[in-house]
Amino acid sequence: MTAGVGSSGRMPARSRRSFGTALRARFALAALVCLMACTAAAAPVPGPELSTDPQPTPSIAPTPAPPDLVLELSSSEGHAVGRRLLPAEVAGPAEAVRGTMEELLEIAFVDPERWGDGSFPGLLSLFAAPARDEADGDLRRLTLGAAAREIDAVSPTSATLDVEIVADRAGHPVAAFATVDLEAVAFAGEVRGPVRHHGTYVLQRSAEAWRIVSYEVRGRVPRPAQLRTDVGATSFVPGIGLRDPLVVLVIGSDARPGQSVTHSRADSIHLVGVDPASGRASILGIPRDAWVPIPGFGTDKVNAALARGGPDLLVSTVERLSGERIDAYVLTGFEGFEAMVDAVGGLDIVVPFPIRDSYAKADFDLGPEHVDGRDALAFTRARHALPNGDFGRSLNQGRLLIGAVSTMRDQLARYGQVALLPWVLAGAEHLRSDLGLTDLLGLALAASAIDEREVTNAVVSGHVATIAGKSVVLLDGRAGAMLRDLARDGRLDGG
């Protein structure tokens, strides 16, 4: 934490107020197959809408007891060097692989007694040692994830498996490719939600057991909030000490490991306003390449202000653009951002369109998505696949902030004010700010009182140009008006 104002020439703040496929390309079947790499990819598969109809369907009781899962072996074949394996040679290994994959589905999706507290104990024992760390980090992709805490039971409607066995010249099984498809219905009281899992797994034989060494999965599970019948009617607004509008500059630093978070270029810049009186909030993104005057340093890209004079100089730069004072700033870097998102259990976001950006390692389909720290960072950094480049990127960063508000409110509705504790502690640990811990708590309370549907998300207007060989964004007159509008009263409403 930092306190007070530095010597960057920042305007004095207002008096302080108390205020986060399948591996369908089959490998060439050759002599000995050694598969040790663990890779994972996940994206939601579109499925039917959730139903809150309390009437049971003819085929499925409202909250059935966990059924026995039978994973049907749809096809099995085998390949050795120079020949196909006979059915009798394939049958035993294929059945053993089926047993491993059936156990994985039982632990991950079907048997509530094996979900534990959401840690799915026993699941990692099905993976080979080199793959366990990766699988541990991908539990939400490989299982029901956080939704398991809300689900009473899951009833499979279809579970199929295709297996291909790879053997050496002597016909001894070496590896297996298993393609699994599961469709099921999750029950949480009277609410039902679709569960789908498609995965291609590569297994190796070890000590007479088949263990997973590589996987590629995609699937759909309900978000926790979707399984609560009272979410739509819940209204929880904690007491707030904040009465006047609050305007905060939210900064993401481009610092890499070992670099200064406070004196590297800014990767994201957003002016965030909260107006408790109206219950509204506004987010206004400033493209990092915006070509602006920086007090004491001439004209440069706005993100250079952080590198040249720290967050106070960046605040002063934005204050000069808006003509209004900013109440406070909060700042974090890539590592801190990921840690904060993970500390609060991930964020629920809405992806506006499919995003495929290999540079940012972003791979998202259209629609709701629950993201951990790694995927949240990828979502905020993707720009190559966006129609408007950095403008679209800045808008997506605003969407993630809205997702944070939505996630916080869901947690508050579920657990009460104690749910704020992880948010405040994560902010205190990973944010740099001129707010103290008490102010951060006030800011969290203020944010939790905002309905995410009442949040305006926009980016200042301008166009891309080239100056002195640099690609920059030239802001137009409307950009200054937008900044003044928000900074004046915490609302972006054209007033």
C-alpha positions as CSV (number, residue, x, y, z in Angstrom):
1,M,0.0,0.0,0.0
2,T,1.0,3.6,-0.6
3,A,-0.4,6.6,1.1
4,G,-0.7,10.3,0.2
5,V,0.3,12.0,-3.0
6,G,3.7,12.0,-4.6
7,S,5.6,14.8,-6.2
8,S,4.4,14.4,-9.7
9,G,2.4,17.6,-9.8
10,R,-1.0,15.8,-9.4
11,M,-3.9,18.2,-8.5
12,P,-4.9,17.9,-4.9
13,A,-7.8,15.4,-4.4
14,R,-11.2,16.2,-3.0
15,S,-11.5,15.7,0.7
16,R,-11.3,12.0,1.2
17,R,-14.5,10.0,1.5
18,S,-14.8,6.6,3.2
19,F,-15.2,4.4,0.7
20,G,-11.9,-7.8,-9.0
21,T,-11.7,-31.0,-32.0
22,A,-11.1,-33.0,-29.5
23,L,-7.5,-34.2,-30.0
24,R,-9.2,-35.2,-33.1
25,A,-6.0,-35.1,-35.2
26,R,-5.0,-38.6,-34.5
27,F,-1.4,-39.2,-34.0
28,A,0.5,-41.1,-36.6
29,L,0.5,-44.7,-35.3
30,A,4.1,-45.9,-35.3
31,A,6.4,-48.1,-33.4
32,L,6.5,-47.0,-29.8
33,V,4.4,-44.0,-28.7
34,C,5.7,-41.9,-25.9
35,L,3.2,-39.3,-24.8
36,M,4.3,-37.2,-21.9
37,A,3.0,-33.7,-22.6
38,C,0.0,-32.4,-20.8
39,T,-2.1,-29.8,-22.6
40,A,-5.6,-28.5,-21.9
41,A,-8.1,-26.3,-23.7
42,A,-11.7,-25.6,-22.7
43,A,-14.5,-23.6,-24.2
44,P,-18.2,-23.7,-23.3
45,V,-20.4,-25.8,-25.6
46,P,-23.8,-24.2,-26.3
47,G,-26.6,-26.1,-24.6
48,P,-30.2,-25.6,-23.7
49,E,-31.3,-22.9,-21.3
50,L,-31.7,-23.6,-17.6
51,S,-35.2,-24.4,-16.5
52,T,-36.7,-23.3,-13.2
53,D,-40.0,-25.2,-13.9
54,P,-40.8,-26.9,-10.6
55,Q,-42.8,-29.7,-12.3
56,P,-40.8,-32.9,-12.8
57,T,-40.4,-34.2,-16.3
58,P,-41.8,-37.7,-17.1
59,S,-38.4,-39.1,-17.5
60,I,-36.4,-37.5,-14.7
61,A,-37.4,-37.0,-11.1
62,P,-36.7,-33.6,-9.5
63,T,-33.8,-34.7,-7.3
64,P,-32.9,-38.3,-8.0
65,A,-30.5,-40.4,-6.1
66,P,-27.1,-40.6,-7.8
67,P,-27.4,-43.3,-10.5
68,D,-24.8,-45.8,-11.4
69,L,-22.9,-44.5,-14.3
70,V,-22.4,-46.9,-17.2
71,L,-19.9,-45.6,-19.8
72,E,-20.8,-47.4,-23.0
73,L,-17.9,-48.5,-25.1
74,S,-19.2,-47.5,-28.6
75,S,-16.1,-48.5,-30.6
76,S,-12.7,-49.9,-30.0
77,E,-9.8,-50.7,-32.3
78,G,-6.1,-51.1,-32.2
79,H,-3.0,-50.6,-34.2
80,A,0.5,-52.2,-33.9
81,V,3.4,-51.5,-36.1
82,G,2.5,-52.7,-39.6
83,R,-0.8,-54.3,-38.7
84,R,-4.2,-53.9,-37.0
85,L,-4.8,-55.6,-33.7
86,L,-7.3,-58.4,-33.6
87,P,-10.5,-57.8,-31.6
88,A,-9.3,-60.2,-28.9
89,E,-6.1,-58.3,-28.5
90,V,-8.1,-55.0,-28.1
91,A,-10.8,-56.2,-25.8
92,G,-8.9,-56.4,-22.5
93,P,-7.0,-53.0,-22.8
94,A,-10.1,-51.2,-24.0
95,E,-12.1,-52.5,-21.0
96,A,-9.3,-51.3,-18.7
97,V,-9.3,-47.9,-20.3
98,R,-13.1,-47.8,-20.0
99,G,-12.8,-48.4,-16.3
100,T,-10.4,-45.5,-15.8
101,M,-12.6,-43.1,-17.8
102,E,-15.8,-44.2,-16.1
103,E,-14.2,-43.6,-12.7
104,L,-13.1,-40.1,-13.9
105,L,-16.7,-39.3,-14.9
106,E,-18.1,-40.6,-11.6
107,I,-15.7,-38.4,-9.5
108,A,-16.0,-35.3,-11.7
109,F,-19.7,-35.3,-12.5
110,V,-22.0,-38.1,-11.2
111,D,-21.4,-39.0,-7.6
112,P,-21.8,-36.2,-5.0
113,E,-20.1,-38.2,-2.3
114,R,-16.9,-38.1,-4.4
115,W,-17.0,-34.3,-5.1
116,G,-15.7,-33.5,-1.6
117,D,-15.7,-29.8,-0.9
118,G,-15.1,-29.0,-4.6
119,S,-11.6,-30.4,-4.6
120,F,-12.7,-33.8,-6.2
121,P,-10.4,-36.0,-4.1
122,G,-9.3,-39.1,-6.0
123,L,-9.4,-37.5,-9.4
124,L,-5.7,-36.7,-9.7
125,S,-4.8,-40.4,-9.0
126,L,-6.1,-41.2,-12.5
127,F,-3.5,-39.0,-14.1
128,A,0.2,-39.9,-14.6
129,A,2.6,-38.0,-12.3
130,P,3.8,-35.5,-14.9
131,A,0.2,-34.5,-15.7
132,R,-1.1,-34.0,-12.1
133,D,0.0,-30.4,-11.6
134,E,-1.7,-29.4,-14.9
135,A,-4.8,-31.3,-14.1
136,D,-5.0,-29.8,-10.6
137,G,-5.0,-26.4,-12.2
138,D,-7.7,-27.4,-14.6
139,L,-10.2,-28.9,-12.1
140,R,-12.9,-26.5,-13.1
141,R,-12.5,-27.6,-16.8
142,L,-12.4,-31.3,-16.0
143,T,-15.3,-31.3,-13.5
144,L,-18.4,-29.6,-12.3
145,G,-16.1,-27.0,-10.7
146,A,-17.6,-24.4,-8.4
147,A,-21.1,-25.5,-9.4
148,A,-20.7,-28.8,-7.4
149,R,-21.4,-26.9,-4.2
150,E,-24.9,-26.0,-5.4
151,I,-25.8,-29.3,-7.1
152,D,-27.8,-32.1,-5.3
153,A,-27.4,-34.7,-8.0
154,V,-26.5,-35.3,-11.7
155,S,-28.4,-37.7,-13.8
156,P,-26.5,-38.9,-16.9
157,T,-28.6,-39.2,-20.1
158,S,-25.8,-40.4,-22.4
159,A,-22.2,-41.5,-21.7
160,T,-20.2,-43.0,-24.6
161,L,-16.5,-43.9,-25.2
162,D,-14.4,-44.6,-28.3
163,V,-11.0,-46.1,-27.7
164,E,-8.0,-46.7,-30.0
165,I,-5.2,-48.8,-28.6
166,V,-1.6,-48.4,-29.8
167,A,0.8,-51.3,-29.4
168,D,4.4,-52.2,-30.1
169,R,5.5,-54.8,-32.7
170,A,4.8,-57.6,-30.3
171,G,1.3,-56.4,-29.7
172,H,1.8,-55.1,-26.2
173,P,-0.4,-52.1,-25.5
174,V,1.5,-48.9,-25.0
175,A,-1.0,-46.1,-25.3
176,A,-4.6,-45.4,-25.8
177,F,-6.7,-42.6,-27.2
178,A,-10.1,-42.3,-25.4
179,T,-12.8,-40.0,-26.7
180,V,-15.5,-39.4,-24.1
181,D,-18.9,-37.8,-24.5
182,L,-21.2,-37.2,-21.5
183,E,-24.6,-35.5,-21.4
184,A,-26.4,-35.1,-18.1
185,V,-28.9,-33.0,-16.1
186,A,-27.8,-31.3,-12.9
187,F,-30.4,-30.8,-10.1
188,A,-30.3,-28.1,-7.5
189,G,-33.6,-28.2,-5.7
190,E,-36.2,-27.4,-8.3
191,V,-33.7,-26.0,-10.8
192,R,-32.2,-28.1,-13.6
193,G,-29.2,-27.3,-15.7
194,P,-27.4,-29.0,-18.6
195,V,-24.1,-30.7,-18.1
196,R,-22.0,-31.7,-21.1
197,H,-18.4,-32.9,-21.3
198,H,-16.5,-33.8,-24.4
199,G,-12.9,-34.9,-24.0
200,T,-10.1,-36.6,-25.8
201,Y,-7.6,-38.2,-23.4
202,V,-4.3,-39.9,-24.0
203,L,-3.5,-42.7,-21.6
204,Q,-0.4,-44.7,-21.0
205,R,-0.1,-48.1,-19.2
206,S,1.9,-47.9,-16.0
207,A,2.2,-50.7,-13.4
208,E,-0.8,-52.5,-14.9
209,A,-2.9,-49.4,-14.7
210,W,-3.9,-46.9,-17.4
211,R,-3.1,-43.3,-16.4
212,I,-4.0,-40.1,-18.3
213,V,-0.9,-38.2,-19.7
214,S,-2.6,-35.7,-22.0
215,Y,-6.1,-34.3,-22.5
216,E,-8.2,-31.8,-24.4
217,V,-11.6,-31.1,-23.1
218,R,-14.5,-28.8,-23.6
219,G,-17.8,-28.7,-21.8
220,R,-20.7,-26.9,-20.3
221,V,-21.7,-26.8,-16.6
222,P,-24.1,-24.4,-15.0
223,R,-22.6,-21.4,-13.2
224,P,-23.3,-21.5,-9.4
225,A,-25.7,-18.5,-9.6
226,Q,-27.8,-20.1,-12.3
227,L,-28.7,-22.9,-9.9
228,R,-30.2,-20.7,-7.3
229,T,-34.0,-20.2,-7.7
230,D,-33.8,-17.0,-5.5
231,V,-31.1,-15.2,-7.4
232,G,-33.5,-13.1,-9.5
233,A,-35.5,-12.0,-6.5
234,T,-32.6,-11.5,-4.1
235,S,-31.9,-7.9,-3.1
236,F,-28.9,-7.4,-0.7
237,V,-27.6,-3.9,-0.3
238,P,-25.2,-3.5,2.7
239,G,-24.9,-0.2,4.5
240,I,-22.6,2.2,2.8
241,G,-20.7,5.1,4.4
242,L,-20.1,6.5,1.0
243,R,-22.8,9.1,0.1
244,D,-21.1,11.3,-2.6
245,P,-19.9,10.1,-6.0
246,L,-16.6,8.4,-6.1
247,V,-14.2,8.5,-9.1
248,V,-11.3,6.0,-9.1
249,L,-8.6,5.5,-11.8
250,V,-8.1,1.7,-12.2
251,I,-4.6,0.9,-13.6
252,G,-3.2,-2.3,-14.9
253,S,0.6,-2.3,-15.1
254,D,2.5,-4.0,-17.9
255,A,5.3,-5.0,-15.4
256,R,6.9,-8.4,-16.0
257,P,8.4,-10.4,-13.2
258,G,11.2,-8.5,-11.6
259,Q,10.0,-5.1,-13.0
260,S,8.5,-2.3,-11.0
261,V,4.7,-2.4,-11.0
262,T,4.5,1.3,-10.2
263,H,7.0,2.4,-12.9
264,S,6.3,0.3,-15.9
265,R,4.0,1.2,-18.8
266,A,0.3,0.9,-18.1
267,D,-1.4,-1.9,-19.9
268,S,-5.0,-0.9,-19.1
269,I,-6.4,2.4,-17.9
270,H,-10.1,2.9,-16.8
271,L,-11.9,5.7,-15.1
272,V,-14.5,4.2,-12.8
273,G,-17.3,6.2,-11.2
274,V,-19.7,5.1,-8.5
275,D,-22.8,7.2,-7.7
276,P,-24.5,5.7,-4.5
277,A,-27.4,8.0,-4.7
278,S,-28.6,6.6,-8.0
279,G,-27.2,3.1,-7.6
280,R,-25.3,3.5,-10.9
281,A,-21.7,3.1,-12.0
282,S,-19.8,3.9,-15.1
283,I,-16.6,2.6,-16.6
284,L,-14.7,4.6,-19.2
285,G,-11.7,3.0,-20.9
286,I,-8.7,5.0,-22.2
287,P,-6.7,3.2,-24.9
288,R,-3.1,2.8,-23.7
289,D,-1.8,4.3,-26.9
290,A,-3.8,7.5,-26.6
291,W,-1.5,10.4,-27.6
292,V,-1.9,13.0,-24.8
293,P,0.1,15.7,-22.9
294,I,1.9,14.3,-19.9
295,P,2.6,17.0,-17.3
296,G,6.4,17.8,-17.3
297,F,7.1,15.3,-20.2
298,G,5.6,16.7,-23.3
299,T,3.2,14.6,-25.4
300,D,3.4,10.8,-25.4
301,K,1.3,7.7,-25.2
302,V,-0.7,7.9,-22.0
303,N,0.7,4.6,-20.8
304,A,4.1,6.2,-20.6
305,A,2.9,8.4,-17.7
306,L,3.0,5.4,-15.3
307,A,6.6,4.6,-16.3
308,R,7.8,8.2,-16.1
309,G,6.2,9.2,-12.8
310,G,4.3,6.4,-11.3
311,P,0.5,6.3,-10.6
312,D,0.3,9.9,-9.4
313,L,1.6,11.2,-12.7
314,L,-0.9,9.0,-14.6
315,V,-3.7,10.4,-12.4
316,S,-2.5,13.9,-13.1
317,T,-2.5,13.2,-16.8
318,V,-6.1,12.0,-16.7
319,E,-7.1,14.8,-14.5
320,R,-5.7,17.3,-17.1
321,L,-7.7,15.5,-19.8
322,S,-10.9,15.6,-17.9
323,G,-10.6,18.9,-16.1
324,E,-11.8,17.2,-12.9
325,R,-10.1,15.8,-9.9
326,I,-9.9,12.1,-9.3
327,D,-10.5,10.7,-5.8
328,A,-8.1,7.8,-5.8
329,Y,-6.3,5.2,-7.9
330,V,-5.8,1.4,-7.6
331,L,-3.0,-0.4,-9.4
332,T,-1.9,-3.9,-10.0
333,G,0.3,-6.0,-12.4
334,F,-0.3,-9.2,-14.3
335,E,0.7,-11.5,-11.4
336,G,-1.3,-9.5,-8.8
337,F,-4.3,-9.5,-11.1
338,E,-4.3,-13.3,-11.6
339,A,-3.8,-13.8,-7.8
340,M,-6.7,-11.5,-7.0
341,V,-9.1,-13.3,-9.4
342,D,-8.1,-16.7,-8.0
343,A,-8.4,-15.5,-4.4
344,V,-12.1,-14.7,-4.9
345,G,-12.9,-17.9,-6.7
346,G,-12.8,-16.7,-10.3
347,L,-15.2,-14.3,-12.1
348,D,-18.4,-14.8,-14.1
349,I,-18.2,-12.9,-17.3
350,V,-20.2,-12.7,-20.5
351,V,-18.1,-13.1,-23.7
352,P,-19.6,-10.8,-26.4
353,F,-18.4,-12.8,-29.3
354,P,-15.9,-15.7,-30.0
355,I,-12.3,-14.7,-29.3
356,R,-9.3,-16.6,-30.6
357,D,-6.1,-14.8,-29.9
358,S,-3.0,-17.0,-29.7
359,Y,-0.8,-14.1,-28.7
360,A,-2.9,-13.5,-25.5
361,K,-3.6,-17.3,-25.2
362,A,-7.3,-16.4,-25.3
363,D,-9.8,-19.0,-26.5
364,F,-13.4,-18.1,-25.7
365,D,-16.8,-18.9,-27.2
366,L,-19.8,-16.5,-27.1
367,G,-21.7,-16.5,-23.9
368,P,-21.3,-16.8,-20.1
369,E,-18.0,-18.1,-18.8
370,H,-16.5,-18.5,-15.4
371,V,-12.8,-17.6,-15.6
372,D,-9.9,-18.1,-13.3
373,G,-7.0,-15.7,-13.1
374,R,-5.1,-17.0,-16.1
375,D,-8.2,-16.9,-18.4
376,A,-9.3,-13.5,-17.0
377,L,-5.9,-12.1,-17.9
378,A,-6.1,-13.6,-21.4
379,F,-9.5,-12.1,-21.9
380,T,-8.3,-8.6,-20.9
381,R,-5.2,-8.8,-23.0
382,A,-6.7,-10.2,-26.3
383,R,-6.8,-7.6,-29.1
384,H,-5.5,-9.2,-32.3
385,A,-8.8,-11.0,-32.8
386,L,-11.0,-8.0,-31.9
387,P,-12.7,-5.9,-34.6
388,N,-11.5,-2.6,-33.1
389,G,-8.1,-3.6,-31.7
390,D,-7.3,-1.7,-28.5
391,F,-10.7,0.0,-28.4
392,G,-12.3,-3.4,-28.3
393,R,-9.7,-4.6,-25.8
394,S,-10.5,-1.7,-23.5
395,L,-14.2,-2.5,-23.7
396,N,-13.6,-6.1,-22.8
397,Q,-11.6,-5.0,-19.8
398,G,-14.6,-3.0,-18.7
399,R,-16.8,-6.1,-19.2
400,L,-14.5,-8.0,-16.8
401,L,-14.9,-5.2,-14.2
402,I,-18.7,-5.7,-14.6
403,G,-18.2,-9.4,-14.2
404,A,-16.4,-8.7,-10.9
405,V,-19.4,-6.7,-9.6
406,S,-21.8,-9.5,-10.7
407,T,-19.7,-12.2,-9.1
408,M,-19.4,-10.2,-5.8
409,R,-23.1,-9.6,-5.7
410,D,-23.8,-13.3,-6.3
411,Q,-21.5,-14.2,-3.4
412,L,-23.0,-11.7,-1.1
413,A,-26.5,-13.0,-1.9
414,R,-25.3,-16.4,-1.0
415,Y,-23.1,-15.9,2.0
416,G,-23.8,-12.4,3.3
417,Q,-21.3,-9.7,4.1
418,V,-18.6,-12.1,5.1
419,A,-18.2,-12.9,1.4
420,L,-16.5,-9.5,1.0
421,L,-13.6,-10.6,3.1
422,P,-11.7,-12.4,0.3
423,W,-12.2,-9.4,-1.9
424,V,-10.9,-6.9,0.6
425,L,-8.0,-9.1,1.7
426,A,-7.0,-9.8,-2.0
427,G,-7.2,-6.1,-2.7
428,A,-5.1,-5.2,0.3
429,E,-2.4,-7.8,-0.7
430,H,-2.3,-7.3,-4.4
431,L,-3.3,-3.7,-5.1
432,R,-1.2,-0.6,-4.8
433,S,-3.4,2.4,-3.9
434,D,-3.7,5.7,-2.1
435,L,-6.6,4.2,-0.3
436,G,-6.2,2.5,3.1
437,L,-7.7,-0.8,4.1
438,T,-10.8,0.9,5.6
439,D,-11.3,2.8,2.3
440,L,-10.9,-0.4,0.3
441,L,-13.7,-2.0,2.4
442,G,-15.9,1.0,1.7
443,L,-15.1,0.8,-2.0
444,A,-16.1,-2.9,-2.0
445,L,-19.3,-2.1,-0.1
446,A,-20.1,0.6,-2.7
447,A,-19.4,-1.7,-5.6
448,S,-21.5,-4.5,-4.0
449,A,-24.5,-2.2,-3.9
450,I,-24.4,-1.5,-7.7
451,D,-26.6,-3.7,-9.9
452,E,-24.4,-4.8,-12.8
453,R,-27.3,-4.0,-15.2
454,E,-26.9,-0.3,-14.1
455,V,-23.2,-0.1,-15.1
456,T,-22.3,1.8,-18.3
457,N,-19.2,0.6,-20.1
458,A,-17.6,2.7,-22.8
459,V,-14.3,3.7,-24.3
460,V,-13.3,7.3,-25.1
461,S,-13.6,8.1,-28.8
462,G,-10.7,8.6,-31.2
463,H,-8.9,7.0,-34.2
464,V,-5.6,5.3,-34.9
465,A,-2.8,7.3,-36.5
466,T,0.9,7.2,-36.9
467,I,3.2,9.8,-35.3
468,A,7.0,9.6,-35.6
469,G,6.7,6.0,-36.6
470,K,4.5,5.1,-33.6
471,S,1.0,3.7,-33.8
472,V,-1.0,6.0,-31.6
473,V,-4.7,6.8,-30.8
474,L,-5.7,10.4,-31.4
475,L,-8.6,11.4,-29.1
476,D,-11.3,13.6,-30.5
477,G,-13.3,16.4,-28.8
478,R,-16.0,14.0,-27.7
479,A,-13.3,12.0,-25.7
480,G,-12.7,15.0,-23.4
481,A,-16.4,15.5,-22.9
482,M,-16.9,11.9,-21.9
483,L,-14.0,12.1,-19.4
484,R,-15.5,15.3,-17.9
485,D,-18.9,13.8,-17.8
486,L,-17.9,10.8,-15.7
487,A,-15.3,12.6,-13.5
488,R,-17.8,15.3,-12.5
489,D,-20.4,13.1,-10.8
490,G,-19.4,9.5,-11.3
491,R,-21.9,8.9,-14.1
492,L,-21.4,8.7,-17.8
493,D,-24.8,9.9,-19.0
494,G,-24.1,12.8,-21.3
495,G,-25.0,15.3,-18.6
